[in-house]
Amino acid sequence: MKLQIIILVLAAVVIVECGHLFVGTNINRPMVYHHNAKYDAKLFRKRVENLHYVLPQVPSTIGKSIQGILAYDKTHSTASANITQGGIWFTFVNLRMKSERVNKLNYDVYIYV
């Protein structure tokens, strides 16, 4: 029974194509960063942008690491967001966001510790 549920969940993940990125957890975690990454479209090209974030060394974040990253595609397209460096359990993250050809790029990025 458990195996059938796992197969069903994996099939649903494979079938649904979205440009959202959910990594880690945000349950009972304070949000330390929010950014609306909004960029215009390029003519006949894909828009590729990078977002770099480093946890500030303030008393509330010393000794902590990133526990959750949410990059929500507000255009609901096949745009993609990927972590290229850092991420969960690190104090920094580099996100690479890529739009569809001739479409704008619009992501809400949330980072939790």
SULLIN-V981407 format. One record per residue. N is the residue number from 1. RES is the residue in one small letter. SS is DSSP state (helix for helix, strand for strand, loop for the rest). D_LAST is the distance of its C-alpha to the last C-alpha in Angstrom with 2 decimals. Layout:
[[N	RES	SS	D_LAST] [N	RES	SS	D_LAST]]
This chain:
[[1	m	loop	35.32] [2	k	helix	31.78] [3	l	helix	32.74] [4	q	helix	34.01] [5	i	helix	30.79] [6	i	helix	28.78] [7	i	helix	31.37] [8	l	helix	31.27] [9	v	helix	27.50] [10	l	helix	27.77] [11	a	helix	30.76] [12	a	helix	28.99] [13	v	helix	26.14] [14	v	helix	28.84] [15	i	helix	30.94] [16	v	loop	28.37] [17	e	loop	27.63] [18	c	loop	24.84] [19	g	loop	22.87] [20	h	loop	19.46] [21	l	strand	16.59] [22	f	strand	14.21] [23	v	strand	12.16] [24	g	strand	9.94] [25	t	loop	9.09] [26	n	loop	8.10] [27	i	loop	10.21] [28	n	loop	9.52] [29	r	loop	5.85] [30	p	loop	5.96] [31	m	strand	6.64] [32	v	strand	6.82] [33	y	strand	9.44] [34	h	strand	12.40] [35	h	strand	15.51] [36	n	strand	18.77] [37	a	strand	20.22] [38	k	strand	23.87] [39	y	strand	26.72] [40	d	loop	30.39] [41	a	loop	32.27] [42	k	strand	34.36] [43	l	loop	37.93] [44	f	loop	38.52] [45	r	strand	35.28] [46	k	strand	31.72] [47	r	strand	29.09] [48	v	strand	26.51] [49	e	strand	23.69] [50	n	strand	20.80] [51	l	strand	17.52] [52	h	strand	15.97] [53	y	strand	12.66] [54	v	strand	11.72] [55	l	loop	9.02] [56	p	loop	11.50] [57	q	loop	12.77] [58	v	loop	12.89] [59	p	loop	13.16] [60	s	loop	10.00] [61	t	loop	7.82] [62	i	loop	10.67] [63	g	loop	10.41] [64	k	loop	6.69] [65	s	loop	5.85] [66	i	loop	4.58] [67	q	loop	4.83] [68	g	strand	6.62] [69	i	strand	9.15] [70	l	strand	12.01] [71	a	strand	15.12] [72	y	strand	17.83] [73	d	strand	21.40] [74	k	loop	23.21] [75	t	loop	26.56] [76	h	loop	26.51] [77	s	loop	28.21] [78	t	loop	27.99] [79	a	loop	25.76] [80	s	strand	23.18] [81	a	strand	19.74] [82	n	strand	18.90] [83	i	strand	16.44] [84	t	strand	18.82] [85	q	strand	16.85] [86	g	strand	13.58] [87	g	loop	10.91] [88	i	loop	9.19] [89	w	loop	9.18] [90	f	loop	10.03] [91	t	loop	9.18] [92	f	strand	11.02] [93	v	strand	12.15] [94	n	strand	15.64] [95	l	strand	16.59] [96	r	strand	20.30] [97	m	strand	21.61] [98	k	strand	25.27] [99	s	strand	27.45] [100	e	strand	30.67] [101	r	strand	33.85] [102	v	loop	35.00] [103	n	loop	32.03] [104	k	loop	29.47] [105	l	strand	25.77] [106	n	strand	23.48] [107	y	strand	19.78] [108	d	strand	17.04] [109	v	strand	13.75] [110	y	strand	10.40] [111	i	strand	6.99] [112	y	strand	3.83] [113	v	loop	0.00]]
